[in-house]
Each structure stands twice: as C-alpha cells, then as structure tokens.
Amino acid sequence: MDKIWLIGASAMAQDYIKVLNGLKKDFLVIGRGEKNAKLCEEKTGCKVLVGGLSDFLSTKPEVASYAIVSVGVEKLYETTKELVKYGVKNILVEKPGAMKESEFKELVSISKDKNIEIFIAYNRRFFASVLKAQEIIKNDGGVTSFNFEFTEWAHIIQSIEKGDGVKEKWFLANSTHIVDLAFFLGGKPKELATFTSGSLDWHTSASNFSGAGIARNGALFNYQANWESAGRWSVEILTKENRLIFRPMEKLHIQKRGTIAQNLDDEIDYTLDEEYKPGLFLQTKNFLENNCEDICSIEEQNEMMSIYNKIANYDEPNT
C-alpha cells in the first residue's frame, strides 16, 4: 500500500486530513510544535507526530510514495527540498510553493535530476463551478476574452501574524490563487503590460494594480486590484456565447449572449465543495491517482514567476 505523509498540523492540514479520511487513505501526519499538533488532534482525532520533518527523517523511515506539504508559506521551500532529497517521488505543495525565483529554479532542477514530480496546490482549479465552466468553454469553441480582480483587504491583513517575508510578498503568497485560476481558464499570457502605484507598510512594492495583455490562445485580458479601496476577488471568462462569472469564486453565474440576466447555474453538483474545503477533495484525489494534468506543476509555477513579479512590481530576482 502506498505510504502518504502529510507535513504540517495547520488549519489547512486539518482540511487535508478530512479529505484523506474521506478517500479512506492511510496516512501519517508530521507536525512540528506541540501546540498546533494538539489542536490538530483535538479537531480531527488524528495522531500527529511532533518534532518536525527533519527529526522524523532522521529515524530513516521507509520513503513515502506521496507527500502533501501544508506548512507555513515561509517553510514551503525548505520542506519540499528536504522531501525531494529524501526521495519522495510525488509531492503536492501548498501555494505558492516557494517565495523566490531562485528557489523555484532549484526545485525544478533537483526534481528533474531525481525524477520527482512536484505540484502546487491551487485547489480552485477543482471547484465544481470551474469544472462546469471548462465544459462550457469547450462547447463554445474557446475563450475570446477574460478579466479578473484580486483586491485584498489590507485593513484585515495588516493585523494578521505571518512568517518572515510572507506579507511583503502577499500577492505571491495569496493573490495568485485568483490569478492562477484566471490564467488557467483564460490562457497563459503571451504579451502583458502592467501598471502599479501606491504602497503599504507591509507590502511596499504596490497597493494598486492594473494591466492587460494577450493570451497564447489569442484571448484578450485585463485585470485590476486596489488594496486600499473596496473590492473582492472575481473572474469573468467570455466566449462567443456566454459570460462566465465567478463572484463569489465557488459559484458560477452565466450571462448568455443577447441577455442581461446573470443567472446562477443551479444544475451544478456542489456536494463535494460543501462537504470539504472547496476543490480540495478532487485535487487530492487526482494527485494520489497520478491524474495530475490539471494540477499546477513546479515547472508551470516557475514559468509564471516572471509574470507574477511583473504584476506585483517585485524586484527581480526575488530576494
């Protein structure tokens, strides 16, 4: 039977535990600190090994077939690298996977050398709303244009405690959830013009963002976000027949060509997204079944880093 390691005892790890139990998988949870481990055990009833991944690996356990990395953003890279060096062949890492271009390039290099697959866990790709949208896009003959907004609520985020460097790269650490989905559905950028202004104490590169471009499939796109004003996450995908609206992201509203009404698609089965963290069940199931075509690979994420740095006005290389 395949061995599965879940690294971390965070709230997100608790969501993974629920999914792994739902999939009836045997797995081992490897945490670090006593506090989070105890809380995780109380919430899930699942035993957590404490002491961290390094201590666990020092006991020379049999290599797992699959590992899911659900630690703090600032620890994603070093945890993943440790698993790669130990020889775990299939690794699913919570977004964004790392914080620097150099880190992504290194993970790509060493994973190729060891024939290891690393994937980034953008679970929104597996929302029921997104799966339905993919069907509609295919039936309509593809995407002609799209737009998205990744406004973050700065007044909330400023008081959140995060690890070193995480808030300074908040676009990468959090906003790429929405940007990844927009480019996943609409098409990866071929040409991109970006504009930024403003600054926040905790995110000095910019607070106001806009841009436009052409995707590789020929679709035109634009985006905007103002972290010092009102707003929310949203994506709109346009085909020749329909406007597909994700606002909120978990639900799909459709505006048909020649109409004004934006109607909720009530034929979608949202059962899994209501029972588990939306998108997480199918993402995890596909990963464990090696059906990873629609999961973001480390190579794809590495390729997107120059785009993300440009949108967020981060200095290159990321330091």
Secondary structure, 3 states (H helix, E strand, C coil): CCCEEEECCCHHHHHHHHHHHHCCCCCEEECCCHHHHHHHHHHHCCCEECCCHHHHHCCCCCCCCEEEECCCHHHHHHHHHHHHHHCCCEEEEECCCCCCHHHHHHHHHHHHHCCCEEEEECHHHHCHHHHHHHHHHHHHCCCCEEEEEECCCHHHHCCCCCCCCCHHHHHHHHHHHHHHHHHHHHCCEEEEEEEEECCCCCCCCCCEEEEEEEECCCCEEEEEEECCCCCCEEEEEECCCEEEEECCCCCCEEEECCCCCCEECCCCCCHHHHHCCCCHHHHHHHHHCCCCCCCEEHHHHHHHHHHHHHHHCCCCCCC
